[in-house]
Amino acid sequence: MPGSLSSGATVTTPRIGKNPGVTRMVLDLPPGAGYRIVPGTVGLRVELLGVGLGDANTNEQNTSAEVRAWRYEPSAEGVNLSIVTGSPTTSRSGWRAQVLPPLNSERSRLVLDISPAMANLTPLSPRDKVLAAVPPMTASSGAAVLSLRAASVRPRVIIDPGHGGKDPGATGAITEKDVTLDVARRVRDLLVAAGVDAVLTRETDRELHPDKNTDLQMRAKMGTPGTQMFVSIHVNATEASAALAGYGIETWWNPNHALSYQLATVLQRDMVDVTGAFDRGIKGYRSLSVLRNSRIPAALVEIGFTSHPVDGQNLADNNYLDRVAMGIASGIRDALMTGVSAAGKPAASAVGGGP
């Protein structure tokens, strides 16, 4: 904190603010005090340096859904504040911190916002926005037959931006059909640059057919012979009464193909790794037309909840959408490279391929 540390400086009881989906803890720290924030699987440890406890309250239980408990404890360097959160935290997700100048005293404010829906919104570096190359595949292994080279072709993947046209999908902080098309274009661009023939089911704001069931079947049937996999992109939502319980990323699969579950698993893993979003896991208990009508490995990703006050902000953030797109593209690449595709052979083993 700005200023010089005085002998005998102490902490005060944290001030707590509760908003839908977020708990804010404000620490009023004396001039010259230092701090370190250490995230972990059970919450945060805030190491406050050069201060003592004084007469501050030392603990509280059941603060909120986001903060299960907090406790002050003396340390060799000052005081540690241990915060037990409702879900695990990482270095970039589950919380935010900022330092604000003093208001009515000489103490600066260390502000901690805590929510399991807080994803990694830091920009990807130019290097991290490049997907490693995917080698070509042999035409005989099931790749698309249209190619300038008869022996090898680019692996073909269908990317399906959910909804479109008169069907907006979920609405809230964002409109689903707009975000899914935005993300699908980013995924396509990453894959094309890496050597994949990525095809969108829709390039603009339109539906494929005015009848919804027909529309979904048409999307699924774009996985023609030679296509390696089908990935549909969607945004989640839940009713207002349950909005605070809905946040994070999940991936759906149906038993339409022997490798659909593996595809869903790879996509979910890579999306969570890149975004830091809450991991809702793999789901397969509901039959989805766009998946069950596919004849190739297929998965449907739900990239966040527009109905949640924090997740909705994530979906409106360009850096988050970049990370979601990279997670999906990375999952598709990993699937191709490990044989989780209609061809059933890793791309690296194809004619003309390489690591």
C-alpha positions, -999 to 999 in steps of 0.1 A, spaced: 0 0 0 12 36 -6 29 53 23 51 43 52 43 15 76 38 26 112 48 5 141 19 -14 156 -3 -12 124 -32 -36 125 -58 -51 102 -95 -44 106 -125 -68 102 -132 -74 65 -162 -55 51 -185 -79 32 -208 -70 3 -232 -96 -13 -244 -93 -48 -261 -119 -70 -235 -145 -78 -206 -125 -63 -193 -118 -28 -170 -88 -23 -145 -86 6 -129 -53 13 -97 -51 34 -88 -17 47 -50 -18 49 -27 7 66 -1 27 46 30 6 38 13 -28 43 20 -54 17 0 -84 5 2 -116 -15 -28 -136 -27 -23 -174 -30 -52 -193 -47 -58 -230 -39 -82 -259 -42 -102 -248 -12 -100 -210 -16 -77 -181 -12 -49 -172 13 -43 -135 16 -9 -129 32 -9 -94 48 26 -83 55 38 -60 83 6 -58 103 -9 -74 134 -43 -85 144 -53 -59 169 -89 -61 180 -104 -72 146 -129 -101 145 -109 -132 136 -134 -155 118 -168 -159 104 -187 -190 91 -214 -193 64 -207 -158 50 -223 -165 16 -226 -191 -12 -193 -179 -26 -175 -175 8 -181 -204 31 -159 -190 58 -129 -168 66 -103 -166 93 -75 -143 104 -44 -160 118 -10 -145 129 20 -153 107 57 -147 108 53 -118 84 21 -104 97 -14 -119 94 -29 -145 70 -65 -143 59 -78 -177 49 -109 -176 27 -128 -209 21 -147 -205 -12 -176 -224 -25 -155 -239 -54 -118 -242 -62 -98 -211 -73 -68 -208 -97 -43 -181 -104 -67 -166 -130 -102 -178 -121 -127 -178 -93 -118 -144 -80 -106 -109 -89 -85 -84 -69 -79 -47 -72 -65 -19 -49 -85 13 -46 -74 45 -30 -86 56 5 -120 70 10 -125 86 44 -93 74 60 -56 69 52 -62 32 45 -62 19 10 -87 -8 0 -78 -43 -12 -110 -54 -29 -116 -92 -35 -145 -102 -57 -152 -139 -54 -174 -160 -77 -170 -195 -91 -182 -181 -125 -152 -158 -128 -132 -171 -157 -98 -161 -171 -104 -129 -190 -67 -120 -196 -58 -116 -233 -42 -144 -252 -7 -135 -264 -2 -135 -302 18 -168 -298 -11 -184 -279 -35 -175 -306 -18 -198 -331 -29 -235 -332 -2 -260 -340 -5 -275 -375 -25 -306 -383 -10 -329 -409 -30 -340 -439 -48 -374 -440 -49 -401 -466 -80 -400 -488 -85 -437 -482 -88 -433 -445 -121 -415 -449 -110 -379 -455 -129 -357 -479 -124 -368 -515 -122 -333 -531 -86 -323 -531 -58 -310 -554 -38 -340 -542 -52 -374 -546 -30 -390 -519 -36 -367 -490 -62 -341 -480 -69 -318 -451 -91 -333 -424 -127 -320 -426 -146 -308 -395 -181 -294 -392 -186 -265 -368 -223 -257 -360 -231 -223 -346 -264 -230 -327 -297 -213 -336 -298 -183 -360 -323 -163 -380 -358 -162 -363 -345 -185 -336 -324 -164 -312 -317 -192 -287 -310 -181 -251 -313 -144 -244 -300 -125 -214 -267 -106 -211 -261 -117 -247 -281 -134 -275 -271 -170 -281 -273 -170 -319 -249 -140 -321 -222 -154 -297 -223 -189 -312 -217 -176 -347 -189 -153 -334 -171 -182 -316 -177 -205 -346 -160 -181 -369 -130 -178 -345 -128 -216 -343 -129 -219 -381 -101 -194 -386 -79 -211 -360 -84 -245 -376 -80 -233 -412 -47 -217 -404 -36 -250 -389 -45 -270 -420 -80 -282 -412 -109 -279 -436 -134 -263 -412 -169 -258 -425 -197 -239 -407 -233 -250 -409 -242 -213 -412 -220 -184 -421 -246 -157 -413 -276 -150 -390 -300 -175 -406 -317 -208 -399 -312 -237 -423 -350 -244 -424 -380 -227 -408 -391 -260 -392 -368 -265 -361 -366 -303 -363 -358 -302 -400 -332 -275 -393 -314 -296 -367 -315 -327 -389 -300 -307 -418 -271 -295 -396 -264 -331 -384 -264 -344 -419 -237 -320 -430 -213 -347 -416 -210 -363 -450 -186 -392 -458 -151 -379 -453 -160 -356 -425 -141 -364 -393 -162 -349 -366 -192 -325 -358 -191 -299 -330 -221 -278 -322 -216 -246 -302 -243 -233 -278 -249 -210 -248 -268 -221 -218 -295 -205 -197 -318 -213 -168 -349 -198 -153 -345 -167 -132 -353 -185 -99 -323 -208 -105 -300 -184 -124 -274 -183 -96 -269 -221 -98 -262 -220 -135 -226 -211 -146 -196 -227 -164 -189 -249 -193 -203 -284 -201 -201 -307 -231 -228 -331 -243 -226 -364 -262 -250 -390 -275 -243 -427 -283 -245 -420 -321 -209 -430 -326 -184 -451 -306 -160 -421 -303 -185 -393 -294 -178 -396 -257 -141 -393 -262 -146 -363 -284 -167 -346 -257 -141 -354 -231 -112 -338 -251 -133 -307 -259 -144 -302 -223 -108 -306 -210 -93 -281 -234 -120 -255 -230 -117 -256 -192 -79 -255 -194 -78 -224 -216 -107 -204 -201 -105 -213 -164 -143 -215 -164 -162 -236 -139 -161 -273 -151 -197 -287 -153 -183 -319 -169 -195 -343 -195 -233 -349 -199 -251 -375 -220 -285 -382 -204 -305 -363 -229 -310 -372 -266 -302 -342 -288 -313 -342 -324 -282 -325 -337 -261 -352 -321 -282 -384 -325 -287 -377 -362 -249 -375 -368 -231 -405 -382 -197 -393 -371 -182 -384 -337 -202 -355 -325 -204 -333 -294 -223 -302 -283 -205 -276 -262 -223 -251 -239 -198 -223 -233 -215 -204 -205 -248 -192 -191 -263 -160 -204 -287 -160 -175 -260 -158 -148 -249 -123 -138 -211 -132 -140 -212 -158 -167 -232 -134 -189 -204 -108 -185 -179 -135 -195 -198 -142 -227 -197 -105 -236 -160 -103 -231 -138 -105 -263 -109 -121 -244 -132 -149 -230 -146 -156 -265 -110 -158 -278 -102 -184 -251 -133 -204 -257 -126 -205 -294 -90 -216 -287 -102 -243 -263 -126 -257 -289 -100 -256 -317 -74 -272 -295 -98 -300 -285 -106 -306 -322 -69 -307 -330 -62 -331 -301 -90 -354 -312 -77 -355 -348 -41 -361 -336 -51 -390 -314 -75 -408 -337 -108 -396 -321 -124 -390 -355 -144 -408 -382 -112 -421 -398 -101 -435 -365 -64 -429 -372 -42 -401 -358 -36 -373 -384 1 -375 -377 2 -410 -392 -13 -399 -425 6 -396 -457 25 -364 -459 20 -358 -422 44 -350 -394 46 -340 -358 
